[in-house]
């Protein structure tokens, strides 16, 4: 194999392993896949494959507050977060992601302020670690608009 092809395959593998564009696209197309692999052949017939697990949490009708979310598709304490979709009729809400279920002020990993209705938040492979090892995704939603409910979909890879 020539060096250009090796470099191309290595860069493609790195993109997939870090949950890059192909990982995000696959996770969006396959929302409830437990494990998957990507296999392909190069133009000269060489086989190449990468195994990756796609993890999803989907919850509907959640009230605002401290949420410890889990799902049969998300039974891990570490993942690379790809995107978070939140939909609501609320026109003003805040979202914070925490490392554990204490939801201590100042320990937010990521914060989004003044969101409105449906938002798809790109988390770009953010390395999430559930510090209390409960295999939960810890998120706090503050509804500044009243008492609305929220539909939440988290897509990640492991």
Secondary structure in CASP SS format (residue, H / E / C, confidence):
PFRMAT SS
TARGET T0000
AUTHOR 0000-0000-0000
METHOD secondary structure of the structure
MODEL  1
X C 1.00
X C 1.00
X H 1.00
X H 1.00
X H 1.00
X H 1.00
X H 1.00
X H 1.00
X H 1.00
X H 1.00
X H 1.00
X H 1.00
X H 1.00
X H 1.00
X H 1.00
X H 1.00
X H 1.00
X C 1.00
X C 1.00
X C 1.00
X H 1.00
X H 1.00
X H 1.00
X H 1.00
X H 1.00
X H 1.00
X H 1.00
X H 1.00
X H 1.00
X C 1.00
X C 1.00
X C 1.00
X C 1.00
X C 1.00
X C 1.00
X E 1.00
X E 1.00
X E 1.00
X E 1.00
X E 1.00
X E 1.00
X C 1.00
X C 1.00
X C 1.00
X C 1.00
X C 1.00
X E 1.00
X E 1.00
X E 1.00
X E 1.00
X E 1.00
X E 1.00
X C 1.00
X E 1.00
X E 1.00
X E 1.00
X E 1.00
X E 1.00
X E 1.00
X E 1.00
X E 1.00
X E 1.00
X E 1.00
X C 1.00
X E 1.00
X E 1.00
X E 1.00
X E 1.00
X E 1.00
X C 1.00
X E 1.00
X C 1.00
X C 1.00
X E 1.00
X C 1.00
X C 1.00
X C 1.00
X E 1.00
X E 1.00
X E 1.00
X E 1.00
X E 1.00
X E 1.00
X E 1.00
X E 1.00
X E 1.00
X E 1.00
X C 1.00
X C 1.00
X C 1.00
X C 1.00
X C 1.00
X E 1.00
X E 1.00
X E 1.00
X E 1.00
X E 1.00
X E 1.00
X C 1.00
X C 1.00
X C 1.00
X C 1.00
X C 1.00
X C 1.00
X C 1.00
X C 1.00
X C 1.00
X E 1.00
X E 1.00
X E 1.00
X E 1.00
X E 1.00
X E 1.00
X E 1.00
X E 1.00
X C 1.00
X C 1.00
X C 1.00
X E 1.00
X E 1.00
X E 1.00
X E 1.00
X E 1.00
X E 1.00
X E 1.00
X E 1.00
X E 1.00
X E 1.00
X E 1.00
X C 1.00
X C 1.00
X C 1.00
X C 1.00
X C 1.00
X C 1.00
X C 1.00
X E 1.00
X E 1.00
X E 1.00
X E 1.00
X E 1.00
X E 1.00
X E 1.00
X C 1.00
X C 1.00
X C 1.00
X C 1.00
X C 1.00
X E 1.00
X E 1.00
X E 1.00
X E 1.00
X E 1.00
X E 1.00
X E 1.00
X E 1.00
X E 1.00
X C 1.00
END
